[in-house]
């Protein structure tokens, strides 16, 4: 674990920190059951009509030690059925998200990740951190938000082009 910084306003960037917009609990729309939600800061996709435009700018978040995120999730463990990671765009900081996913899986938590990228685009990037995330999460909700496809989008999705992908199926195929 990384030591806590001396000044709460200055945290050095390293692989054990994540750009966080906010963390909230008791969501019933961001995956199955009651979820604790980690909302990352920063997005390179910038979907028109985004429901979280303030999370698109990394500077609207703060760099937080992953150990602090885990501590907060553990403090509410009895209050949720799993953890959802969304953005911003989680895959814009794949190393930090991979570290977070590793710690969550070690704690046997159910993990859902939302991405504006499709799974095919993520695989094409050929980054070990992305491959790790995809092989250690339970559900991926992929694809950009398209406001014209909002109606009839279905459970957990903002627009109907987005897919809910059970990742054990992906693991079995690789």
Wavefront OBJ file of the C-alpha trace (Angstrom):
o trace
v 0.000 0.000 0.000
v 1.143 3.498 -0.743
v 1.472 5.878 2.222
v -1.079 8.645 2.541
v 0.231 11.976 1.240
v 1.201 14.658 3.741
v -1.050 17.188 2.033
v -4.582 16.085 1.083
v -4.566 18.546 -1.835
v -1.472 17.049 -3.488
v -1.314 13.363 -4.356
v 1.482 12.100 -6.566
v 0.403 10.165 -9.643
v 1.398 6.510 -9.638
v -0.005 3.133 -10.588
v -1.685 2.889 -7.193
v -3.883 5.955 -7.701
v -6.922 6.582 -9.866
v -8.538 9.742 -11.222
v -11.883 9.717 -9.424
v -14.870 11.946 -10.111
v -16.974 10.465 -7.308
v -17.865 7.271 -5.467
v -21.459 6.607 -4.421
v -23.513 3.761 -3.005
v -26.950 2.142 -3.357
v -27.383 2.543 -7.122
v -29.984 0.222 -8.637
v -29.516 1.385 -12.257
v -25.785 0.764 -12.792
v -25.805 -3.039 -12.842
v -27.572 -5.931 -11.128
v -28.697 -5.477 -7.532
v -27.534 -2.621 -5.340
v -24.191 -1.242 -6.490
v -21.399 0.876 -5.162
v -20.267 3.004 -8.103
v -16.783 4.288 -8.868
v -17.046 7.114 -11.372
v -13.705 7.866 -13.009
v -12.693 11.351 -14.139
v -11.673 12.046 -17.711
v -13.062 10.888 -21.044
v -11.501 10.939 -24.505
v -14.724 9.852 -26.269
v -16.927 12.871 -25.389
v -20.304 11.447 -26.460
v -22.800 14.139 -27.447
v -25.575 14.357 -24.846
v -23.506 12.565 -22.190
v -25.405 12.160 -18.923
v -22.184 12.878 -16.977
v -20.504 15.740 -18.899
v -18.815 17.040 -15.758
v -16.932 13.708 -15.482
v -15.466 14.162 -18.969
v -12.795 16.549 -17.697
v -10.064 14.907 -15.639
v -9.498 18.169 -13.745
v -13.052 17.889 -12.334
v -11.887 14.838 -10.397
v -9.052 14.168 -8.013
v -6.233 11.669 -7.912
v -7.071 9.227 -5.109
v -5.086 6.270 -3.738
v -6.747 3.008 -4.768
v -6.385 1.835 -1.177
v -8.737 4.667 -0.114
v -11.311 3.564 -2.690
v -11.080 -0.023 -1.432
v -11.432 1.130 2.190
v -14.621 3.033 1.298
v -16.058 0.023 -0.549
v -15.256 -2.313 2.340
v -16.925 0.074 4.790
v -20.141 -0.390 2.753
v -19.652 -4.036 1.736
v -22.834 -5.213 3.472
v -24.809 -2.518 1.649
v -24.081 -3.592 -1.942
v -24.167 -6.601 -4.247
v -21.164 -5.486 -6.281
v -19.161 -2.625 -7.711
v -19.648 -0.733 -10.961
v -16.849 1.259 -12.599
v -17.963 3.917 -15.072
v -16.876 7.305 -16.221
v -15.781 9.474 -17.683
v -14.097 6.601 -19.469
v -12.495 3.924 -17.280
v -10.309 2.614 -20.126
v -8.603 6.021 -20.418
v -6.637 4.966 -17.305
v -6.307 1.210 -17.874
v -3.378 0.551 -15.522
v -5.146 2.146 -12.549
v -8.432 0.401 -13.355
v -6.612 -2.939 -13.746
v -5.085 -2.477 -10.278
v -8.522 -1.610 -8.879
v -10.106 -4.650 -10.572
v -7.335 -6.885 -9.202
v -8.013 -5.749 -5.644
v -11.790 -6.046 -6.054
v -11.497 -9.584 -7.447
v -9.193 -10.534 -4.571
v -12.085 -9.459 -2.315
v -14.487 -11.584 -4.431
v -16.631 -8.637 -5.523
v -18.914 -8.708 -8.579
v -17.636 -6.109 -11.072
v -19.431 -4.281 -13.882
v -17.522 -1.863 -16.143
v -19.103 0.634 -18.544
v -17.123 1.825 -21.568
v -17.864 4.053 -24.521
v -15.538 1.788 -26.506
v -16.772 -1.492 -27.929
v -15.150 -4.695 -26.751
v -13.659 -5.088 -30.230
v -12.005 -1.659 -29.988
v -10.658 -2.484 -26.536
v -9.185 -5.804 -27.686
v -7.575 -4.119 -30.720
v -5.614 -1.805 -28.412
v -3.565 -4.858 -27.308
v -2.697 -3.431 -23.906
v -1.996 -5.904 -21.077
v -3.945 -3.774 -18.574
v -7.039 -3.779 -20.802
v -6.749 -7.533 -21.383
v -6.492 -8.028 -17.619
v -9.624 -5.956 -16.975
v -11.627 -7.796 -19.628
v -10.657 -11.186 -18.240
v -11.380 -10.329 -14.597
v -14.728 -8.500 -14.661
v -18.206 -10.020 -14.677
v -20.078 -7.693 -17.049
v -19.036 -5.139 -19.649
v -21.531 -2.598 -20.950
v -19.904 -1.344 -24.123
v -20.444 1.211 -26.845
v -20.769 4.969 -27.014
v -23.861 6.721 -25.740
v -25.987 7.871 -28.696
v -28.740 10.222 -27.551
v -30.950 9.450 -30.587
v -30.993 5.789 -29.436
v -31.981 6.557 -25.831
v -35.602 5.364 -26.095
v -36.025 1.639 -25.514
v -32.409 1.210 -24.498
v -33.182 -1.474 -21.931
v -31.839 -2.342 -18.540
v -28.523 -0.723 -17.450
v -27.945 0.934 -20.832
v -28.181 4.572 -21.843
v -28.754 3.881 -25.545
v -29.903 0.820 -27.475
v -26.594 0.359 -29.336
v -24.850 -0.503 -26.068
v -24.393 -4.181 -25.260
v -24.353 -6.080 -21.989
v -21.581 -8.658 -22.314
v -21.136 -11.448 -19.764
v -17.380 -11.648 -19.474
v -17.098 -15.340 -18.487
v -18.198 -15.963 -22.085
v -15.276 -13.801 -23.261
v -12.847 -15.657 -20.963
v -14.000 -19.027 -22.329
v -13.504 -17.841 -25.929
v -9.886 -16.711 -25.432
l 1 2 3 4 5 6 7 8 9 10 11 12 13 14 15 16 17 18 19 20 21 22 23 24 25 26 27 28 29 30 31 32 33 34 35 36 37 38 39 40 41 42 43 44 45 46 47 48 49 50 51 52 53 54 55 56 57 58 59 60 61 62 63 64 65 66 67 68 69 70 71 72 73 74 75 76 77 78 79 80 81 82 83 84 85 86 87 88 89 90 91 92 93 94 95 96 97 98 99 100 101 102 103 104 105 106 107 108 109 110 111 112 113 114 115 116 117 118 119 120 121 122 123 124 125 126 127 128 129 130 131 132 133 134 135 136 137 138 139 140 141 142 143 144 145 146 147 148 149 150 151 152 153 154 155 156 157 158 159 160 161 162 163 164 165 166 167 168 169 170 171 172 173 174
